[in-house]
């Protein structure tokens, strides 16, 4: 360890470098927001401490001596390195906790089952998942990253398409057997689980059946809860593929029909423009897109909705976020 008794005060070195670069006590004082007298005093103290003349007078300005010029070059590099180390330390401190916001249903059904692999590879980061249907204020610093389900129009923010989604009916295997469910027309007399923001009618149109939009029955503001109800045999739910795919793989849910309709909304990775290249954001984005690349469209017939989608109300619920 270096003996600190051999090093001059850091403040005096900063004054010396400023005076060396500007060759003026007045300019150095203005740069450092000090008085002319304070700069002159610190320069005299530094020369007395070192026992070496660092400057010689040159008219109204200053001129470095040979020894002073060599010393100024090395001290300048040292101070620059201190500044760089400090910036990196602060940046690491600020991003030790990475805040990620998304809808509760997406957090529970897609993100959290996969997040462990990211955490195990990035133990230097504490990931905070903020699940809410309300839009977080990214520009205001309320969160670092948002995974939004919507049309992709987020002015003033970095926005990248993560993945598309599809809708189709799902229910429990027991429900299919109990109702001998073989035709979409049979849905007319069955309990249809629904969300106010996600209508059945586009799927009915793609399936070629005339069935009225359900007006009664269970309504959910969280798609994850709706899928839980479907898995327990309470009815048929119109599910998003991203949220249902794991339950389909496990057998907790089944698709009684092969038709799927592409959603008018998609998932987007959103962050501040200034954070696009920040190490923590880049690491999470790269991992997330690798996971999304493993996500495939549903099997069966794929169609585009024939009716107009509901207008997304930002922050109002599950239609878009």
Secondary structure, 3 states (H helix, E strand, C coil): CCCHHHCCCHHHHHHHHHHHHHCCHHHHHHHHCCCHHHHHHHHHHHHHHHCCCCEEEECCEEEECHHHHHHHHHHHHHHHHHHHHHHHHHHHHHCCEEEEEECHHHHHHHHHHHHHHHHHHCCCCEEEEEECCCCCCCCCCCCCEEEEEECCCCCCEEEEEEECCEEEEEECHHHHHHHCCCCHHHHHHCCEEEECCECCHHHHHHHCCCCCCCCCCCECCCHHHHHHHHHCCCCEEEEEHHHHHHHHHHCCCECCCCEEEECCCEEEEEEEHHHCCCHHHHHHHHHHHHHHHCCCCCCCEEEECCCCCCCCCCCCCCCCC
